[in-house]
Amino acid sequence: MKAVTSFAHFLVALIFSVSCRADDCSNEALLGDKGATAVRVNSNSIRKLSPQFFGFNLEIVEFQNSLWNSREQRVEPSVIEYLRRLPGAVYRYPGGTVANNFDWKSATGPTSSRPVQKIVDWQVASVVQFGPAEYLNFVREVSGTAWYVVNLQGSVSSSIQLEALASSASQLAIFMSNLQSKGMPRVFRWELGNELDRGRYRWPALRYVAASKEIADALRSNYEDAEIVGMTQDWEHTGASVAGVDYNTAVARDLKDNVSEFAGHAYYDGAPWGPVVPRVVRQLCKNLDAIRRGAPNSVMWVTEHGRTPLGTPKDPGWKFNWPQTGDLSAAISVADMMISLSRMPNIRGAFVHSLHGTSGPWPMFHKHVSGTVSPSAVYWAIVLLREDLLEDVLQINVRTSNNASNGVGYDANIAVLSNLERSRFSVWMTNRSSEGSVAKIYIPPLAGKKIVLKVAHLTGSDPTDSNYVNPYKVFPVRNKIVVDVSRTGEFSLTVPPYSVYVAGFEISAVQ
């Protein structure tokens, strides 16, 4: 670990009262005072968090290729154990664009009798062994939450008539309902397609709305109290008859009687393809505003998010940057985004892309030559935040230094959480700087006392550190710290460079 060589100072003031406030939908406080170094917090709750705030985009092909044991017909046991550390987390199946090509019927029944299907361009047609039934069993094993993305389009090679897709959705709903009656998890949300406004699809809003209404009716008629999520546009993609925020307003307006919530995606910190986190957060705010112009009081789920590699997919050497999606810098970026989203009351949850262990981009795990599976740095960042999840996110104003020189505009991002009784607190923090910091915490009710903090962090001397080769290169460091609180209620925490840092304590732990 690099020694702490300079200090960025934070001030956290907690006032023990609870009230509501308007939607905090940006990182502007972080960007406003680059030379200042303070975080001010009071105990007003700006939103509630549930375990479903955390989730994973489960791309079925990559998941099956790396984390499914085809010989034993089960998910690798070590993966099950790792994911049990995130009870309640959402698992989005069968993933993103692959959902637009997925024939669920061909992935059911005895594996030996399942036909092959081609659901991605880059792999030959093969049997889907990790079908809907196996998926729900996996969700049950990890104490997770089921989320299903429904096919509105057809297959890799062609589109399918909407009438046939609606019939398939009806049968899927019946199939999943029957599995639920046998003890499998309930489908928490049904999502209508994936990114059909862009890429090779370029659907206009009217086409998406028409298909969504038909499929939503089919699901709701066959799955009791189905909660349905519509897909929106992240950026202004060309080719749609209505683009950008106008597209989102049109979709929300025309689907407000058919869906209950909306989804969007966020990819960041890999210029030029992935803008910096604060820019992506501002875009999410614009998108949410546009949605609410069409359907007031709507909320959003970020059903895919992750740090992108530098460059673009068109660059000849782009794949050499893929490890940037699974290293320490990616862990910091993902935690930074989760912290930002935790302060946005109308963002219900965010699912990291992607749950797999292949050599491709966005690995949550690393599958080694020996066959063993170990977590990526990004996995550990998510676990640290989840371990200190509390229900209330408290109101804050942030000022921080900007030594990182990474274009983001700040070194530190922070959220402070508490339980309803205000007897437990946790601090989620990222430090993007190569220099360590000291966080100064100010809580007047603790003046003159001692407190015991449980602290955990990920850090490294280089943001490119990763677990691709050495599974313990980026690994949580945990400690208990006894802190003397000053007569004014102030105490300090040392935050390492390049780190995801979490601290928690209970009032009952005061000595």
N, C-alpha and C positions, 0 to 999 in steps of 0.2 A: 504494500500500500504506500502511495506517495505521502510524505509527511505534510501536515497542514502548514502551509507557508504564508498564507495571508487570510484575512477574515472578511466575510460578508456577514453583516449583522441583521438579525430579524427581531422584531418586537411583536409579541403576540399578547393582546389584552383580551381577557375573557370576562364578560359581564354576565352574571348569572340571571338572565331573564330570557323568555322565549316569546318570539313573535314571528309573523310572516313578513316577507318582503317581495319586491318585484323580481322578475326573472333576471338573473345575472348570466348573460349569454355571451361573454367574451373574455379575452385575456387583456383587455385594454389597461386595467390597473397595473398589470405586470409591465406593459410596454410604456407606460406614461412617465415613469421616473427612473431612468436607467442608472442615474448616479446614486440614487437613494437605496437604502437597504433595510426596509422595515416591512413587517406583516402585522396588521392589526386585525384582531378577531374579537367579536363578541358572541355571546351564546344564543343569539337569535338564529333559529333554524331556517335555512333557506330551502331545504328539501329533505326528503327521506330517501334512504338507500335500502335496497333489499339484496339478497344474495344473487338475484337475477340481473343485477347491474353488471356482473361479470359473465362472460361467455366466450365461446369459440366458434369460428366458422369451420365446420367439418366438411372439407372437400372429400367426397367419397372415394375418388380414384387414388389420390395421394395417401389418404388414410389407410385404405385397404392394401396399397402397395408396401407400406412401411410399418404399420402398427397392428395389422391383422395377421394372426398366425393361421395360415390356410391349412396347415397340416392338422392342427388341433381345433380349428374352426372357432376361434375366440380371439378377442383383443389381448395383446400381450399383457400378462398379469402385472408387470411392473408399471405399465401405463395406467392401469386401473388404480393401482395404489397411489401413484402420483396425483391423479385427478381427484381422488377422494379427499384431497386437501382443499378442494374448492366446492363444498356442498352447496347445492342449489344452482350452480353455474349452468348457463344455457348452452346447448349443443345444436348448432344450426345445420340441418341435414336436408338434402344431400349436398349442400354447399352452395356455391355461387352460381356461375354460369353453367356449370354441369347440371344444375336443376332444370335448365331449359331444354335439356336433351334426355332426361332420365325417364325410363319406363319402369315404374315401380313394380308392375305385375311380373316383369321378367326377372325381378330380384326377390321373388317369393317362392315358397315351396322347397322341396328337397334340392340341395345344391346341385346334385348330379343331373337333375332334370331342368335346370334353369338354362335358357338360351343365352348365347353371347349377345352383348349389345355394345355399340360404339357410342360413348358419351363424351369423349374428348377427341380433338383432332390429332393429338400427339401420341396416342396409344391405340394399338389395334383392338378390334372388338374382343371382349372377354366377358367371362361370367362375373356378375356382381355377387360376391359371397356375403358382403356386409349390407344386406338388404334392410328394409324397414323393420322386420321382426328382430333381426340381430341388433339393429340400431337401438330400438327401445329397450332391449335387454341390457345393452351397454349403458344407457342412460340410467337404468335402475341400479346397475352395479356401482356406478360412481355417485349415486344420490344426486343426479343432475336434473335438468329441466329440458324437456323435448321441444324442439322448434322445427317445423317442416316447411320447406320452400316448394311450392306447387308448380308443376310444369304448365305454362301457358302457351308454349311455343311448338314443341314437337320433338325433333331429333337433330343430330348434327347435320344430316344431309337434307332435311326438308321440314317444312312446317306441317302441322296436322290440323285438320278442320276443328274449329272451336267446339262444335257439338260433340265430337269424339273425345276431346280433352276434358270437357265438362262431365261426360259420362265416366271417364277414368277417374276424375277427382271425386265423384260421388262414390265410386267403388273403393277408392283409397280411404275416404272418410269412414266408410262402413268397416273396412279392414282394420283400421287403427282403433276404432271404437270397440270392435270385438276383442282386440288385444288388450285394451284397457280393462274390459270386463273380466279378463283373466289375470289381472294383477300387474299389467305393464303400465308405465307412466302415461299420464294424459298428455296430449299435445297442447302445450301451453299457448302457442301461437301458430297460425298458418300464414305464411308469407306468400304473396302473389307474384311469382316470377323474380327474375334477377337481371337488373341492368338492361332491360329491353329497349331503353331509349337510346342506346349507343352501340358501338361495335358493328357487327354484321347485321344487327336487327334494325336499329334506328326507327323504332316505332313512334309515331306521333301520339300525342296525349289521347286523342279520340280512340285510337285502336287499343291502347292499353286499358282505357276505361271500359270499353265494350267487353274485352276478354275478362277483365277482373270482375265485372258484375256477374258474368255467367258462372265463373269458377267459384266466386264467393257464395252465390246462391246454392250451387251444388254442394259445397262443403257444409254450409249452415243447415241444409235440409237433412244431412246425414250424420252430423256430429253435434251432439247436444252442446249448446252454449259455446259454439266455436268462436274464438277471438281471432280476427283476421287483420293482417297488416298489409298496407299497400306500399309499393316501391316508388320512390321519388328520384328526381335527377340531382346529382351532386354538383355538376358544373354545367355550363351551357354547351351541350354537345351539338354538333352540326347534324343536319339531316332530318330533324324533327320539325313538324309544321309549327309547333309551339315550343320555344326553347327556354332553358334556364328557369328563372323564378316564375315566369309566366306558365311554363309547363307544370310546375308544382302546384300553382294556384288552381289551374284547370283540373288537374288530377284530383286534388283534395276536394274541390267543389263538387265534382261529379261523382265522387266515391264516398262522400261523407255519410250516406245512408247505408253503405255496404261494408265499410271497414271501420275499425275502431282506432287504429293508430297507423303511423307511417314509418318507413325505413329509409335510411340513407347510408352512404359509405364515406370513409375518410382515410386517405393515404397521404403520407407526409414525410418531411425531413429527408427527402432524397431528390434534390434538385436535378433537372428541372421538372421531372415527372411528378414528384411529390413535393408540394409547397411546404414551408415550415409550419409547425403546429399552430401558432397563433393565426396565420392566414386561413388555415383549414377550419379552425374554430369559428372565425368570423363568417366563413362561407356557410357553415352549418347554421349559424344564426340567421343569415339571409334566407336560407332554404326553409327554416322553420317559420320565419315570418311569412314567407310566401304561402306555405301550407296553411297557416292559420288565417290568411286572407280568404282562402277557399273553404276552410272548415275550422271555425273558431274553437279554441280550447283543445286543439289537437296536440298530441305528443309524438315524439320520435324515438326510434331505436337506431343506433349505429350498428348495423348488422355485419359490417366488415370494417376493420381498421388495422393499420400496420405501418411500420416504417418502410419506405421504398428504397431500393438500391439507387445510388447516384446514377445519373444518366437517364436514358429511355430504352424501352424494349427494342428500338430500331438500331441502337448502337451495336457495332460488331462484337465488342468485348463486354457487353452488358452483363452477361452471366458471371463474369469474374467479380462483379460487385454483389452478387447474391448473398454472400456471407454477411453483408452489412444489415440484412434483415433479421439476423439471429444473434448478433453480438451484443456487447455491453451497451454500445450506442443505441441499438434498437430497443434494448430493455429500458433505457432512460427515456427514449422517445415515447414508447408505449405507455410507461408510467406517467409521463408528462401529459399525454392525451387523456388518460383515465382521470387524472387529477383535475384537468380542465373540465371534463364532462361531468365530474361529480359535483361541480358547482353550478351546473345548468339544470334547473328544476324540471324542465320539460324534455330532457334526455333520459329515457327510462333505463337504458343499459347499452353496453358496447361489447362487441364480440371480436376478439383478436383473430386475425387471419395469419396462420391457419393451423389446424390441428393435424399435423403429420410429422414424419421423421425422415423424409427423403432428402436427397442432396440438392433439391431445388430451393427456390426462395421461400421465405417465411416459415421455417421449421419451428415447431413448438418443442420438438424432441430431436435428438440425434441418434440415428441407428448406426451402430459401429460395425466394423467388419466381423467382430466376434458374435454379432447378433444381439448384443445387449443394447438397451435403450437408456439414454440419459437425458435430463431436461436441458433445454436451452437457457440462455440468460434471460430471455423474455419470459419464459415460464416462471422463473424465480421472482421476477419483478411482480408478476400478477399475484403469485402466492403471498408475497410480503404484504401487498395491499389488502388482499382478502383476509389474511390473518387478523388484521386490525380493523376490520369493517365494523362500524357502529352505525346506528340508525339515522342520526341527525348530522347533516353537514352544516357547519356554522358559518355565519356571515364573516367575510374577510375583506380587507383592502391590502394589496400587496405592493411593496416597492422592493426592488432588488438591484444589485450591481449587474454589469454586463461585461464580464471578463472573458466569456466563452468565445466571442468573435466568430460565432457560427451562423449568424444571420437571423437567429431566433429572436434576439432582442432582450434576453434576460438570462441570468444564471439559474435562478431557483424558481420553482413552482411549488405551491403548497396548498393543502386542504387540511382543515381541522374538523374532526368528527367527535360526536359525543353520543352517549346513550340518553334515553328520555329523562332519566333521573339526574343527569349532569354529575354522575358519580364516576364515570369512566370517560377518558379522552384518548384520542389517537391523532397523531400528526403524520400525514403523508407528504413526502418531500422529494423533489429531484434536484440535483446539483449538476448542471451541464459543464461547469468550469473545471479546468485543470488544477484549480486551487481549492484547498479546503475552506471550510467556513465555520463560523460559530453562530448558532441560532440562539438568540436571547428570547426567553419566554417570560411573559409578565402575567401572573395570575394572582391578583391581590388577596383572595381568600386563603392562599397558601403561605402568606407572609410569615417568615420566621420558622418554618417547619422543614422537615425532611420528607422527600418523596422517593419512591422506588420506581424507576422506569425500566420497562423492557424495550430494548433497542435492537433493531435488525437492519442490516444494510447490505447492498451489493455495490462493489466498487472494483476498480482496477487502475493500474498505472497508465493504461492505454485504452481508449474507448473501443478499439478494435479487438480487445480481448474477447474470447468466446470459448464455448465448450465443444466445438467441433471435434477437436482431437483429445484434449484433456477435459473430462467431464466435470472436474472440480476447479477449473480455472476461474470461473465466475460463479461463486457459491455464497450463500448468505452467511454473514458473520453476525452472531447474536451475543447479546450481553445484557446484564442487569446493572443499572447505575443508581447509586444512592446520591441524591442531589440535595444540597442545602439551598433552600429558597431564602432570598434576602428579605429584609424587613419591609421592602416595598413590593414583595411578591415576584421577584425576578430570579430566574436561573438560566443556565446556558447548556447547550448541547453542541458537541463537536461533530460536524458533518463532513465526511470525506469528499475528495474530488471525484468527478465522474461517478456519481452515485445515485441510487434509489435508497431513500432513508425513511424508516418508519419507527416511530416511538409511541408507546402507549403506557398509561398509568391509571390507577384507580385512586379516588379520594380515600378509600378505605385503607390504602397502602401507606398513608401518611404515618410516619413514626412519631 
